Amino acid sequence: MHPVTVSLERAERADMPFTPPVECPICRETLALDRTLEDHLVGSHTQREVARRLAAVRERAEVRSVSD
């Protein structure tokens, strides 16, 4: 048998909920955990790309609500 050490102290991050990595809805790139979606969108995409994506999502939402 091997000796086992058990600690009853709370781990540093035990009370923090897990946040999965964020994926950019335009290019599908998975962002680093220390990067925000806003920073990625501003730094990696043009205003036109972001506007097209926003318009497409809005149009799909309107079509769904009309068909319901």
Backbone torsions as a table, in degrees:
resi	resn	phi	psi	omega
1	MET	NA	150.5	177.7
2	HIS	-107.0	143.1	178.3
3	PRO	-68.3	145.2	-179.6
4	VAL	-124.3	134.4	176.7
5	THR	-106.8	130.1	178.5
6	VAL	-118.5	129.2	178.3
7	SER	-108.8	133.0	178.4
8	LEU	-97.0	3.0	177.8
9	GLU	-77.1	147.1	179.8
10	ARG	-72.2	135.2	176.1
11	ALA	-68.1	153.1	-177.2
12	GLU	-54.2	-43.1	-173.6
13	ARG	-104.9	15.0	-176.4
14	ALA	-64.8	-30.0	-177.9
15	ASP	-90.2	-2.7	179.4
16	MET	-91.4	128.9	178.6
17	PRO	-69.5	151.1	178.2
18	PHE	-74.3	130.3	175.6
19	THR	-115.2	116.5	-178.8
20	PRO	-68.1	157.5	178.0
21	PRO	-60.9	150.9	-179.1
22	VAL	-93.4	138.7	177.0
23	GLU	-109.4	132.9	178.1
24	CYS	-68.5	128.5	-179.3
25	PRO	-72.6	-11.3	-179.4
26	ILE	-93.3	-52.6	-175.1
27	CYS	-107.0	-4.2	178.9
28	ARG	65.1	17.5	176.1
29	GLU	-73.1	136.4	174.7
30	THR	-85.2	123.7	-175.2
31	LEU	-82.1	150.8	173.9
32	ALA	-62.3	151.7	-175.6
33	LEU	-62.2	-24.2	-179.1
34	ASP	-93.7	9.1	-178.1
35	ARG	-112.7	139.0	178.5
36	THR	-93.8	157.1	177.7
37	LEU	-62.6	-40.5	179.7
38	GLU	-59.4	-46.7	178.9
39	ASP	-60.5	-41.5	179.1
40	HIS	-63.7	-47.5	-178.5
41	LEU	-60.8	-45.1	-179.1
42	VAL	-66.0	-41.1	-175.5
43	GLY	-83.8	-22.7	-172.0
44	SER	-116.1	-13.3	-175.9
45	HIS	-129.5	151.1	177.4
46	THR	-79.3	163.8	176.6
47	GLN	-60.0	-36.5	-179.7
48	ARG	-64.6	-42.2	178.6
49	GLU	-61.2	-45.5	-179.6
50	VAL	-65.5	-42.0	179.7
51	ALA	-64.2	-42.1	178.4
52	ARG	-59.8	-44.7	-178.8
53	ARG	-64.1	-44.9	179.4
54	LEU	-61.6	-43.7	179.3
55	ALA	-64.3	-41.4	-179.6
56	ALA	-63.8	-42.9	178.9
57	VAL	-64.4	-42.9	180.0
58	ARG	-62.7	-44.0	180.0
59	GLU	-63.4	-40.9	178.2
60	ARG	-63.4	-39.1	179.9
61	ALA	-65.7	-39.2	179.5
62	GLU	-67.6	-39.8	178.8
63	VAL	-64.1	-42.3	178.8
64	ARG	-63.1	-43.3	-176.8
65	SER	-70.3	-30.9	177.5
66	VAL	-72.1	-38.2	-177.5
67	SER	-76.5	-17.0	179.8
68	ASP	-74.4	NA	NA
